[in-house]
Amino acid sequence: MGDQGIGARVLRKEDKRFLTGKGRYTDDLKLPDMTHAVIVRSPLAHARIASLDVSEAAAAPGVVAVLTGKDMADDGVGGLPCGWFIANKDGSPMNEPPHPPLAADKVRHVGDQVAVVVAETKAQAKAAAAMVEVEYDELDAVVTADQALADGAALVHDEAPGNVVYDWEIGDKAATEEAFAKAAHTVSIDLVNQRLIPNAMEPRAYVGHYNPTEDNYTLYTTSQNPHLIRLLLSAFVMQIPEHKLRVVAPDVGGGFGSKIFHYAEEVIVTWASKKIGRPVKWTAERSESFMSDAHGRDHVSHAELALDADHHFIGLRVATKANLGAYLSTFSTSVPTYLYATLLAGCYKTPAIYAEVKSFFSNTVPVDAYRGAGRPEAAYLLERLVEKAAHELGVDRLELRRKNFIPAESFPYQTPVALAYDVGEYHATLEKALEAIEYAGYAQRRQASEAKGKLRGIGFSTFVEACGIAPSALAGAIGARAGLYESATVRVHPTGSVTVFTGTHSHGQGHETTFAQIVSDRLGVPIENVTIDHGDSANSSFGMGTYGSRSLAVGGSAIANALDKVVEKGRKIAAHLMEASVDDVDFEGGNYKVKGTDKETPFGAVAFTAYVPHNYPIEELEPGLEESAFYDPKNFTYPAGAHACEVEVDPETGQVEVVAIAAADDVGVIINPMIVEGQMHGGLAQGIGQALLERAVYDERGQLMTGSYMFYTMPRAADLPMFRVGNHVSACTHNPLGAKGVGEVGAIGVPPAVINAVVDALRPLGVTDIEMPATPSRVWQAIQDAKTANAAE
Amino acid sequence: MQTFNYHRPSSVADAVAALKAAEEGKLLGGGQSLIPVLKLDMAAPTDVISLADIAELKEIKQEGDTLVVGAAATHADVSASDVVRGHTPALAELAGAIGDPQVRHRGTLGGSVAHAAPAADYPAALIGLKATVQTDRRTIAADDFFQGLFETALEEDELIVAVHFPKAERSAYAKLASPASKYAVVGVMVAKHADGVRVAVTGASPRVFRVEAMEAALNASFAPEALDGITVDSEPLNSDLDGTAAYRAHMVGVMARRAVASASAVSG
């Protein structure tokens, strides 16, 4: 089945149901006797709850129950845990205040949960929710780093003095200081990596179902990692024995990170279902998604690069302030630390790096991992800084990069910020990107743009990221409160068809096809005879889920290992059937063959024999053909790439048009090129969205000004050029598939390429910097400011 | 959304009767503004009266030199209409650049005009093109129709039947759209009439307005360069996420020049 195996461009098996509207999403679920929940949310960013009166709402038509934070506390329901511990510079623990699913005494952001109304219909619940009377004593809100970290700032949590979550560092400070002391040149930059709102197409939705006769619970959830949710909800929040809680994540319409985390509403519906003895459904309205899904990014950074006289990078110093919002979301603390600062070497052999990160609380929606999670922040910082260095030194920006790349022959390469890259060919991806963007013809295109009154610019970025999270021992050593292996069970049925149970979860990535291709490749069965089962804790072994581009590199590797076990067991059965020695039996193309003979037995016959063991080595071998594997990766994987972008700027209006994007990425061995291209397209769209369109804006009182699509600009097809995507493959050296991961490369690599292109276009006017998103009014303002500055000179 | 009585009359008279009879009635055109408002519970009418079944409201025709566009004609209808393109191509262009395809296939001329959103495109067309609004009981000059932010001269129970556009010598619309909403950050309709040029601006301030200095300059010379050096006072203009008042003031000039340039390139 080579036409369906690894490397084959087969159509996605799951698309029939998705494209015909037959997906099975959480909100589609209708359980007998089901009720509907509406959450009463805080309209204020920061306030004490002076009084809460639910009596009118409780008496409203159709209302079954109105429950508050006090009810929850009385029932002993705990707070939402943070999954990653970070130590301060001095070794003391981070500040980790409680995160109650329903606010008890105080609200900390617009959208914070205050009460839940459960009614027969959603309309009734919504009407009654408006009758819940809450009196607030409004407090001063803190929104930005400057506000939150100012002396005497209002405290989001009394337990966190100065609103500090942690003050953390990585790298060799002394060595870095020394590099700067002897530097021939230094370059510095101040950057904002703005807050984004993920906006998965399907809003979050949950159904809690308590069964009183069995005393067990089922939670249906729009989650990227149902097993993890089960662990957190059962062991940490509600103290439900794990075998009494089943968590199901059915079809999920996109996540981009925002559905990794354990959310308050998951607790609320599960707990409320037990309280009222009926299933409880909650589905977010879009405006609730804006104010309750974890946001992404929100860094303010200052960075300095030291170079020697030959323009080699000799030191990098970074100080970042990271806004984590009102509470610590599940993996929030890891994003600006181990997923960000460990990537500050990028593709470069900078020998000394020191970074310090101060994360803080604010009266905003919690911030957590969003497509790229820390790595886009690192790539943006480095690649803006490198282009600025090239400009200030008057050298070619591509030459400066090439000179400082870690050469392909230097791998494995230990960076000064903890990571050890296994393999990388950065020169190759850069050359491929230059070819794809047709760099040689750029000067001519620039002239053509000028002739029609437009400013054309070209920008580049190179990046490396860390995926396939993670070796559990390493993750544990740097604060993860979970292992990060993945599990798989391969169940071969008596007739030779296959069901694979995986602990990962597909919410748009096409796992049902990609994983089936691995099975097809290893066992020789057609992908039509393979079902990938994911998302139900009752079926699969415990798995860590899907995020950080880990599903193929870690989950796929677990599947590959389980398949190897199946093949080995089958070899013993086949040897018995063919009366040959096991060592003499090869497996290829779906057939077991005896070396040097024409004897062969198809895989299907072996499977049948395993389940109908009439003629079987029953003394030595158990019947059946089902194998499991847990795979704990030996290292992260390190996808890398080079992106190039050409823009045309209208100097009169400040409008930026992306006229060309080329992305040359090394994502390791590719299973399905079509799916890889699709992932790159999506990532590039989100990356361009960050560069030019998207931003979450709060006013000084903590009101979200961009709480709908009227004001928050999601990228549309018309905002994007045709993508030129290509791949250069250097296989991952330490997993059985050679795969690295592709989910996030676009979102990581492209923002600096776009902004570098915009700055390049505007440079003749004297503009040296522009903030993301480069909106028309910002670009226009930058042009005006440069004109004013030029006039003053 | 609160519950309401839903009506689907098939004549203007029945629609007006239903509106008069309602405790708090709302007319529903394409619903592009009303439905979101209802969903957010920012309005709770007792009665919603759909205009979808009134055939006469959808007509687009030319009567003598006048273009008559029915109130229930969608933006897509106007954009695609040969009658409109033959009479005032700028109006078809404007309609074709409203919102996105979904909005254009639901939203209607009458709905947009009655709603009088500050960044809607049509108000600039009505003022620039010297249109008149025909209702079930009278005609209102566009100049008198738009009175402020979401405010018009319409009475509580009055229904727009059509908008009448006289034929201008030349006209064009240029718009800088909000990247998020696609509403006009600044939209400028320039129209050269026998008795003078009109420059009507939408999106920049709480209500559509004319720029007399530009009109005077264009009356002297209908060319983009005629607008050089003419600035718009930014003080009364909007500042928001899409741009400061200063940006908008500058964009009025840019869009006006672009509209003049394209009006000069085509007749009608």
Interface residues (C-beta under 8 A of the other chain):
Chain A: A123 A127 A130 S287 E652 T653 G654 Q655 L692 L693 V697 M705 T706 Y709 M710 F711 Y712 T713 M714 R716 D719 T775 P776 S777 W780 Q781
Chain B: M1 Q2 L40 D41 D100 L176 P179 A180 S181 V185 L241 D242 G243 T244 Y247 H250 M251 V254
